[in-house]
């Protein structure tokens, strides 16, 4: 028995859509999990005295993947502050790998302005929340 060409084409089209949907769901899951980890009140208490490079200062024309890539570097360097930063780092690396052919996490971060890790985490949470809205299905 042979399948007619239209049936095969329909199957291929549906398979492609499911792959895209799975990628969207995985992206959404990684973003939401990172936001949940960032929302832990214990993190803000344990990290309030640490300073990190402020990747959000300056040029506002930086694309989201570059911000996430630089955020991987900051979270990698600050992992000693709180156990959840390891999970956030892993999620950010996966997001950058899935969504960017240009950036390879962790990205170099130039020394410059610093901010408290607590403020950095709040800014990162805002970016992730905006991205969840952008990627929502």
C-alpha positions as a Markdown table, in Angstrom:
| # | Residue | x | y | z |
|---|---|---|---|---|
| 1 | Unk | 0.0 | 0.0 | 0.0 |
| 2 | Unk | 1.3 | 3.4 | -0.9 |
| 3 | Unk | 0.2 | 6.6 | 0.8 |
| 4 | Unk | -1.0 | 9.4 | -1.4 |
| 5 | Unk | 1.3 | 12.4 | -1.7 |
| 6 | Unk | -1.2 | 14.8 | 0.0 |
| 7 | Unk | -1.4 | 12.6 | 3.1 |
| 8 | Unk | 2.4 | 12.5 | 3.3 |
| 9 | Unk | 2.7 | 16.3 | 2.9 |
| 10 | Unk | 0.1 | 16.8 | 5.6 |
| 11 | Unk | 1.9 | 14.5 | 7.9 |
| 12 | Unk | 5.2 | 16.4 | 7.3 |
| 13 | Unk | 3.6 | 19.7 | 7.8 |
| 14 | Unk | 2.0 | 18.6 | 11.1 |
| 15 | Unk | 5.4 | 17.1 | 12.3 |
| 16 | Unk | 7.1 | 20.4 | 11.6 |
| 17 | Unk | 4.5 | 22.4 | 13.5 |
| 18 | Unk | 4.8 | 20.0 | 16.5 |
| 19 | Unk | 8.6 | 20.6 | 16.5 |
| 20 | Unk | 8.0 | 24.3 | 16.6 |
| 21 | Unk | 5.4 | 24.0 | 19.3 |
| 22 | Unk | 7.7 | 21.8 | 21.4 |
| 23 | Unk | 10.5 | 24.4 | 21.0 |
| 24 | Unk | 8.1 | 27.2 | 22.1 |
| 25 | Unk | 6.9 | 25.2 | 25.1 |
| 26 | Unk | 10.5 | 24.3 | 26.1 |
| 27 | Unk | 11.5 | 28.0 | 25.8 |
| 28 | Unk | 8.5 | 29.0 | 27.8 |
| 29 | Unk | 9.2 | 26.4 | 30.5 |
| 30 | Unk | 12.9 | 27.5 | 30.8 |
| 31 | Unk | 11.8 | 31.1 | 31.1 |
| 32 | Unk | 9.1 | 30.4 | 33.7 |
| 33 | Unk | 11.4 | 28.1 | 35.8 |
| 34 | Unk | 14.0 | 30.9 | 35.8 |
| 35 | Unk | 11.5 | 33.4 | 36.9 |
| 36 | Unk | 10.3 | 31.1 | 39.7 |
| 37 | Unk | 13.9 | 30.6 | 40.9 |
| 38 | Unk | 14.4 | 34.4 | 40.8 |
| 39 | Unk | 11.3 | 34.9 | 42.9 |
| 40 | Unk | 12.7 | 33.0 | 45.9 |
| 41 | Unk | 12.8 | 35.6 | 48.7 |
| 42 | Unk | 15.8 | 33.8 | 50.3 |
| 43 | Unk | 17.9 | 34.6 | 47.3 |
| 44 | Unk | 17.4 | 38.4 | 47.7 |
| 45 | Unk | 18.5 | 38.2 | 51.4 |
| 46 | Unk | 21.6 | 36.0 | 50.8 |
| 47 | Unk | 22.7 | 38.0 | 47.7 |
| 48 | Unk | 22.1 | 41.6 | 48.8 |
| 49 | Unk | 25.7 | 42.5 | 49.5 |
| 50 | Unk | 27.4 | 41.1 | 46.4 |
| 51 | Unk | 28.2 | 43.4 | 43.4 |
| 52 | Unk | 28.3 | 42.3 | 39.8 |
| 53 | Unk | 28.8 | 43.9 | 36.4 |
| 54 | Unk | 25.7 | 45.8 | 35.3 |
| 55 | Unk | 24.9 | 44.4 | 31.9 |
| 56 | Unk | 21.7 | 46.4 | 31.8 |
| 57 | Unk | 23.4 | 49.8 | 31.9 |
| 58 | Unk | 24.2 | 51.8 | 28.9 |
| 59 | Unk | 23.2 | 50.8 | 25.4 |
| 60 | Unk | 19.5 | 49.9 | 25.3 |
| 61 | Unk | 19.8 | 48.6 | 21.7 |
| 62 | Unk | 21.3 | 45.3 | 22.8 |
| 63 | Unk | 19.2 | 42.3 | 21.7 |
| 64 | Unk | 17.6 | 39.9 | 24.1 |
| 65 | Unk | 19.9 | 37.0 | 23.3 |
| 66 | Unk | 23.0 | 39.1 | 24.0 |
| 67 | Unk | 21.5 | 40.1 | 27.3 |
| 68 | Unk | 20.7 | 36.5 | 28.2 |
| 69 | Unk | 24.2 | 35.5 | 27.1 |
| 70 | Unk | 25.9 | 38.1 | 29.2 |
| 71 | Unk | 23.5 | 37.1 | 32.1 |
| 72 | Unk | 24.9 | 33.6 | 31.9 |
| 73 | Unk | 28.4 | 35.0 | 32.7 |
| 74 | Unk | 27.2 | 37.1 | 35.6 |
| 75 | Unk | 25.2 | 34.2 | 37.1 |
| 76 | Unk | 28.1 | 31.8 | 36.6 |
| 77 | Unk | 30.4 | 34.2 | 38.5 |
| 78 | Unk | 27.9 | 34.7 | 41.3 |
| 79 | Unk | 26.9 | 31.0 | 41.8 |
| 80 | Unk | 28.5 | 31.0 | 45.3 |
| 81 | Unk | 25.9 | 33.5 | 46.5 |
| 82 | Unk | 22.8 | 31.2 | 46.2 |
| 83 | Unk | 22.1 | 27.6 | 45.1 |
| 84 | Unk | 19.3 | 28.7 | 42.7 |
| 85 | Unk | 21.8 | 30.7 | 40.6 |
| 86 | Unk | 23.2 | 27.4 | 39.2 |
| 87 | Unk | 19.7 | 26.5 | 37.9 |
| 88 | Unk | 19.2 | 29.9 | 36.4 |
| 89 | Unk | 22.7 | 29.7 | 34.8 |
| 90 | Unk | 21.8 | 26.3 | 33.2 |
| 91 | Unk | 18.4 | 27.6 | 32.0 |
| 92 | Unk | 20.0 | 30.7 | 30.5 |
| 93 | Unk | 22.7 | 28.6 | 28.7 |
| 94 | Unk | 20.0 | 26.4 | 27.2 |
| 95 | Unk | 17.9 | 29.4 | 26.1 |
| 96 | Unk | 20.9 | 31.0 | 24.3 |
| 97 | Unk | 21.8 | 27.7 | 22.7 |
| 98 | Unk | 18.3 | 27.1 | 21.4 |
| 99 | Unk | 17.6 | 30.7 | 20.2 |
| 100 | Unk | 20.9 | 32.1 | 19.0 |
| 101 | Unk | 23.3 | 31.0 | 16.3 |
| 102 | Unk | 25.5 | 34.0 | 17.0 |
| 103 | Unk | 26.0 | 33.9 | 20.8 |
| 104 | Unk | 27.8 | 31.1 | 22.6 |
| 105 | Unk | 27.1 | 31.2 | 26.4 |
| 106 | Unk | 28.8 | 32.3 | 28.6 |
| 107 | Unk | 29.5 | 35.6 | 26.7 |
| 108 | Unk | 32.4 | 37.9 | 27.6 |
| 109 | Unk | 31.3 | 40.8 | 29.8 |
| 110 | Unk | 33.4 | 43.9 | 29.9 |
| 111 | Unk | 34.3 | 45.4 | 33.2 |
| 112 | Unk | 32.4 | 48.6 | 33.9 |
| 113 | Unk | 29.6 | 49.8 | 36.0 |
| 114 | Unk | 28.5 | 47.5 | 38.8 |
| 115 | Unk | 25.2 | 46.9 | 40.5 |
| 116 | Unk | 24.1 | 44.8 | 43.4 |
| 117 | Unk | 23.4 | 41.2 | 42.6 |
| 118 | Unk | 19.9 | 41.8 | 44.0 |
| 119 | Unk | 19.3 | 44.6 | 41.5 |
| 120 | Unk | 20.7 | 42.5 | 38.7 |
| 121 | Unk | 18.4 | 39.7 | 39.5 |
| 122 | Unk | 15.4 | 42.0 | 39.6 |
| 123 | Unk | 16.3 | 43.4 | 36.1 |
| 124 | Unk | 16.9 | 39.9 | 34.8 |
| 125 | Unk | 13.5 | 38.8 | 36.1 |
| 126 | Unk | 11.8 | 41.7 | 34.2 |
| 127 | Unk | 13.6 | 40.7 | 31.0 |
| 128 | Unk | 12.5 | 37.1 | 31.4 |
| 129 | Unk | 8.9 | 38.1 | 32.2 |
| 130 | Unk | 8.8 | 40.2 | 29.0 |
| 131 | Unk | 10.2 | 37.3 | 27.0 |
| 132 | Unk | 7.5 | 34.9 | 28.5 |
| 133 | Unk | 4.9 | 37.3 | 27.1 |
| 134 | Unk | 6.6 | 37.4 | 23.8 |
| 135 | Unk | 6.9 | 33.6 | 23.5 |
| 136 | Unk | 3.4 | 32.8 | 24.9 |
| 137 | Unk | 1.4 | 30.7 | 22.5 |
